[in-house]
Amino acid sequence: MRAIADNIKTDVLKEQFIPDHLFLYLIKGEVSFFDGNESYTYRAGECCIAQKNHLIKFMMNRRINEFEPIMFCFDEAFLRQFQKKHQSKSVNTVSEPAIIKVDHADLIDSLSDR
């Protein structure tokens, strides 16, 4: 996903394999994803979780010159440690979407406070 921030003026869909779960919060800009089945568009102030082991295509909105994301990658070692510490159980689902919208929360908005 780091490739997203490298060239914000592209109008070509780029493919990216998601190796780890990723939390994405957009401070500025707009990005669209396509997972082969569904399209997702996120704008400034919105956030989502991209699930690992999915192949997605993404495109930046070329009419918006600014793109500023906050991204957190959650590797398997971190998630297993978190699961052990908080004694949570993993849930297997039959069909997982590649991108999951995260509802608005004041705590998330505080990520962009400087």
Backbone as CSV, one residue per row, in Angstrom:
resi,resn,N_x,N_y,N_z,CA_x,CA_y,CA_z,C_x,C_y,C_z
1,MET,0.820,-1.201,0.000,0.000,0.000,0.000,0.858,1.256,0.000
2,ARG,2.117,1.143,0.326,2.975,2.308,0.328,3.028,2.951,-1.047
3,ALA,2.830,2.160,-2.092,2.871,2.691,-3.454,1.784,3.739,-3.682
4,ILE,0.734,3.713,-2.900,-0.335,4.695,-3.049,0.216,6.108,-2.875
5,ALA,1.049,6.320,-1.885,1.517,7.658,-1.572,2.643,8.132,-2.489
6,ASP,3.229,7.245,-3.272,4.361,7.618,-4.105,3.980,8.469,-5.310
7,ASN,2.873,8.177,-5.947,2.502,8.905,-7.158,1.015,9.218,-7.101
8,ILE,0.677,10.419,-6.669,-0.731,10.743,-6.464,-1.418,11.234,-7.719
9,LYS,-0.712,11.396,-8.812,-1.324,11.945,-10.018,-1.636,10.884,-11.062
10,THR,-1.615,9.638,-10.698,-1.877,8.573,-11.656,-3.369,8.470,-11.949
11,ASP,-3.705,8.084,-13.158,-5.100,7.821,-13.481,-5.262,6.374,-13.936
12,VAL,-4.275,5.546,-13.611,-4.287,4.137,-13.977,-4.517,3.316,-12.716
13,LEU,-5.333,2.281,-12.828,-5.518,1.382,-11.700,-4.237,0.602,-11.469
14,LYS,-3.769,0.605,-10.239,-2.599,-0.181,-9.863,-3.063,-1.337,-9.003
15,GLU,-2.362,-2.463,-9.122,-2.692,-3.617,-8.301,-1.754,-3.699,-7.117
16,GLN,-2.284,-4.176,-6.005,-1.478,-4.333,-4.801,-1.986,-5.550,-4.033
17,PHE,-1.086,-6.470,-3.717,-1.409,-7.580,-2.825,-1.258,-7.058,-1.410
18,ILE,-2.221,-7.330,-0.565,-2.199,-6.836,0.810,-1.566,-7.917,1.697
19,PRO,-0.300,-7.738,2.118,0.380,-8.778,2.882,-0.007,-8.816,4.362
20,ASP,-0.443,-7.689,4.930,-0.856,-7.610,6.338,-2.136,-6.804,6.422
21,HIS,-2.895,-7.014,7.510,-4.062,-6.165,7.723,-3.586,-4.721,7.827
22,LEU,-4.366,-3.804,7.264,-3.960,-2.402,7.196,-5.127,-1.513,7.579
23,PHE,-4.885,-0.600,8.504,-5.853,0.436,8.846,-5.450,1.685,8.066
24,LEU,-6.396,2.288,7.372,-6.134,3.477,6.562,-7.104,4.582,6.955
25,TYR,-6.553,5.732,7.301,-7.339,6.928,7.589,-6.871,8.016,6.638
26,LEU,-7.801,8.641,5.941,-7.429,9.695,4.989,-7.588,11.065,5.625
27,ILE,-6.473,11.767,5.733,-6.514,13.149,6.200,-6.916,14.055,5.043
28,LYS,-6.288,13.810,3.862,-6.586,14.582,2.657,-6.672,13.631,1.479
29,GLY,-7.481,14.001,0.504,-7.525,13.252,-0.744,-8.678,12.275,-0.855
30,GLU,-8.544,11.409,-1.845,-9.574,10.421,-2.148,-8.899,9.240,-2.833
31,VAL,-9.331,8.041,-2.495,-8.789,6.833,-3.109,-9.938,5.858,-3.352
32,SER,-9.874,5.160,-4.482,-10.882,4.141,-4.814,-10.195,2.795,-4.911
33,PHE,-10.893,1.768,-4.444,-10.392,0.396,-4.480,-11.369,-0.472,-5.254
34,PHE,-10.862,-1.503,-5.899,-11.689,-2.513,-6.553,-11.079,-3.866,-6.231
35,ASP,-11.884,-4.775,-5.678,-11.360,-6.079,-5.262,-11.749,-7.221,-6.203
36,GLY,-12.271,-6.881,-7.367,-12.716,-7.903,-8.306,-14.219,-8.114,-8.249
37,ASN,-14.842,-7.702,-7.147,-16.288,-7.831,-6.980,-16.967,-6.502,-6.679
38,GLU,-16.339,-5.715,-5.817,-16.951,-4.467,-5.376,-15.975,-3.313,-5.481
39,SER,-16.535,-2.108,-5.622,-15.739,-0.888,-5.619,-15.985,-0.141,-4.317
40,TYR,-14.948,0.500,-3.819,-15.012,1.263,-2.581,-14.312,2.589,-2.828
41,THR,-14.889,3.686,-2.347,-14.245,4.994,-2.451,-14.226,5.626,-1.071
42,TYR,-13.043,6.125,-0.689,-12.875,6.765,0.607,-12.318,8.159,0.397
43,ARG,-12.869,9.106,1.182,-12.490,10.504,1.089,-11.920,10.975,2.422
44,ALA,-11.389,12.186,2.432,-10.815,12.759,3.653,-11.786,12.610,4.822
45,GLY,-11.263,12.168,5.958,-12.079,11.974,7.155,-12.658,10.584,7.277
46,GLU,-12.483,9.738,6.266,-13.011,8.371,6.308,-11.869,7.384,6.521
47,CYS,-12.238,6.199,6.999,-11.214,5.191,7.233,-11.763,3.800,6.955
48,CYS,-10.817,2.878,6.777,-11.190,1.506,6.466,-10.076,0.567,6.910
49,ILE,-10.384,-0.704,6.871,-9.401,-1.752,7.116,-9.322,-2.587,5.852
50,ALA,-8.106,-2.728,5.338,-7.868,-3.603,4.190,-7.382,-4.928,4.758
51,GLN,-8.071,-6.001,4.408,-7.727,-7.300,4.966,-6.609,-7.968,4.180
52,LYS,-5.744,-8.639,4.913,-4.587,-9.267,4.271,-5.013,-10.387,3.324
53,ASN,-4.075,-10.741,2.458,-4.236,-11.825,1.486,-5.310,-11.546,0.426
54,HIS,-5.523,-10.293,0.129,-6.415,-9.913,-0.955,-5.614,-9.150,-2.004
55,LEU,-6.042,-9.262,-3.224,-5.466,-8.480,-4.310,-6.476,-7.389,-4.643
56,ILE,-6.038,-6.152,-4.586,-6.936,-5.045,-4.905,-6.298,-4.158,-5.961
57,LYS,-7.146,-3.437,-6.638,-6.698,-2.384,-7.539,-7.103,-1.078,-6.888
58,PHE,-6.276,-0.072,-7.062,-6.602,1.221,-6.480,-6.300,2.333,-7.454
59,MET,-6.980,3.454,-7.261,-6.785,4.615,-8.108,-6.982,5.864,-7.262
60,MET,-6.071,6.801,-7.434,-6.185,8.095,-6.771,-7.078,8.988,-7.628
61,ASN,-7.789,9.886,-6.995,-8.577,10.867,-7.734,-7.623,11.939,-8.246
62,ARG,-7.411,11.992,-9.548,-6.411,12.913,-10.105,-6.852,14.373,-10.057
63,ARG,-8.123,14.634,-9.776,-8.579,16.030,-9.644,-8.193,16.606,-8.288
64,ILE,-7.851,15.726,-7.339,-7.448,16.164,-6.005,-5.943,15.954,-5.893
65,ASN,-5.191,17.039,-5.820,-3.736,16.943,-5.841,-3.133,16.505,-4.516
66,GLU,-3.826,16.695,-3.418,-3.266,16.354,-2.122,-3.744,14.973,-1.683
67,PHE,-2.826,14.194,-1.161,-3.159,12.883,-0.606,-2.308,12.679,0.638
68,GLU,-2.989,12.583,1.787,-2.273,12.385,3.043,-2.981,11.305,3.857
69,PRO,-2.442,10.098,3.834,-3.036,9.015,4.616,-2.282,8.794,5.930
70,ILE,-2.951,8.180,6.872,-2.306,7.583,8.041,-2.573,6.096,7.911
71,MET,-1.494,5.305,7.952,-1.640,3.860,7.769,-0.960,3.118,8.913
72,PHE,-1.639,2.109,9.426,-1.076,1.211,10.419,-1.153,-0.208,9.867
73,CYS,-0.021,-0.876,9.791,0.008,-2.277,9.355,0.022,-3.170,10.593
74,PHE,-0.796,-4.191,10.576,-0.877,-5.135,11.685,-0.410,-6.500,11.198
75,ASP,0.847,-6.851,11.514,1.355,-8.145,11.075,0.828,-9.252,11.985
76,GLU,1.015,-10.476,11.552,0.451,-11.615,12.264,1.005,-11.756,13.683
77,ALA,2.292,-11.482,13.855,2.896,-11.589,15.193,2.230,-10.621,16.169
78,PHE,2.008,-9.382,15.741,1.340,-8.395,16.591,-0.075,-8.848,16.933
79,LEU,-0.815,-9.317,15.939,-2.208,-9.728,16.168,-2.295,-10.932,17.099
80,ARG,-1.382,-11.872,16.971,-1.377,-13.039,17.874,-1.066,-12.614,19.308
81,GLN,-0.119,-11.690,19.469,0.215,-11.180,20.801,-0.989,-10.438,21.397
82,PHE,-1.661,-9.616,20.585,-2.851,-8.891,21.033,-3.949,-9.874,21.430
83,GLN,-4.151,-10.899,20.601,-5.176,-11.901,20.865,-4.898,-12.630,22.183
84,LYS,-3.654,-12.967,22.415,-3.280,-13.661,23.648,-3.479,-12.755,24.864
85,LYS,-3.030,-11.511,24.762,-3.127,-10.565,25.875,-4.576,-10.283,26.247
86,HIS,-5.450,-10.130,25.258,-6.842,-9.754,25.507,-7.789,-10.947,25.471
87,GLN,-7.237,-12.138,25.331,-8.002,-13.383,25.341,-9.202,-13.352,24.405
88,SER,-8.967,-12.831,23.214,-10.039,-12.819,22.223,-9.903,-14.036,21.326
89,LYS,-11.004,-14.446,20.762,-11.010,-15.601,19.875,-11.121,-15.130,18.429
90,SER,-10.410,-15.812,17.558,-10.511,-15.462,16.140,-11.805,-16.009,15.575
91,VAL,-12.329,-15.309,14.592,-13.572,-15.704,13.952,-13.294,-15.917,12.477
92,ASN,-13.614,-17.087,11.981,-13.457,-17.349,10.555,-14.774,-17.077,9.863
93,THR,-14.709,-16.313,8.790,-15.917,-16.039,8.025,-15.794,-16.708,6.665
94,VAL,-16.927,-17.021,6.082,-16.927,-17.702,4.792,-16.454,-16.773,3.688
95,SER,-16.982,-15.575,3.652,-16.626,-14.624,2.601,-16.223,-13.304,3.244
96,GLU,-14.984,-12.948,3.103,-14.501,-11.713,3.694,-14.352,-10.651,2.615
97,PRO,-14.860,-9.460,2.853,-14.590,-8.396,1.889,-13.129,-7.951,2.019
98,ALA,-12.561,-7.472,0.949,-11.177,-7.004,0.979,-11.050,-5.721,1.796
99,ILE,-12.059,-4.862,1.717,-12.035,-3.561,2.389,-13.257,-3.456,3.307
100,ILE,-13.019,-3.098,4.560,-14.103,-2.958,5.533,-14.155,-1.504,5.984
101,LYS,-15.299,-0.874,5.816,-15.466,0.516,6.256,-15.504,0.561,7.775
102,VAL,-14.803,1.531,8.345,-14.811,1.750,9.788,-15.689,2.964,10.039
103,ASP,-16.681,2.803,10.913,-17.594,3.899,11.199,-16.876,5.073,11.854
104,HIS,-17.451,6.236,11.672,-16.909,7.481,12.212,-16.823,7.413,13.739
105,ALA,-15.721,7.907,14.281,-15.554,7.998,15.729,-14.650,9.179,16.034
106,ASP,-14.958,9.890,17.119,-14.149,11.044,17.496,-12.697,10.658,17.761
107,LEU,-12.485,9.482,18.329,-11.131,9.026,18.616,-10.321,8.894,17.332
108,ILE,-10.949,8.397,16.286,-10.263,8.269,15.003,-9.965,9.643,14.425
109,ASP,-10.893,10.557,14.528,-10.660,11.917,14.017,-9.482,12.588,14.726
110,SER,-9.209,12.205,15.955,-8.107,12.822,16.677,-6.747,12.419,16.097
111,LEU,-6.714,11.421,15.204,-5.459,11.051,14.551,-4.888,12.196,13.738
112,SER,-5.750,13.039,13.195,-5.280,14.125,12.345,-5.042,15.421,13.097
113,ASP,-5.319,15.449,14.394,-5.067,16.655,15.188,-3.562,16.838,15.350
114,ARG,-3.125,18.019,15.101,-1.672,18.285,15.225,-1.395,19.366,16.208
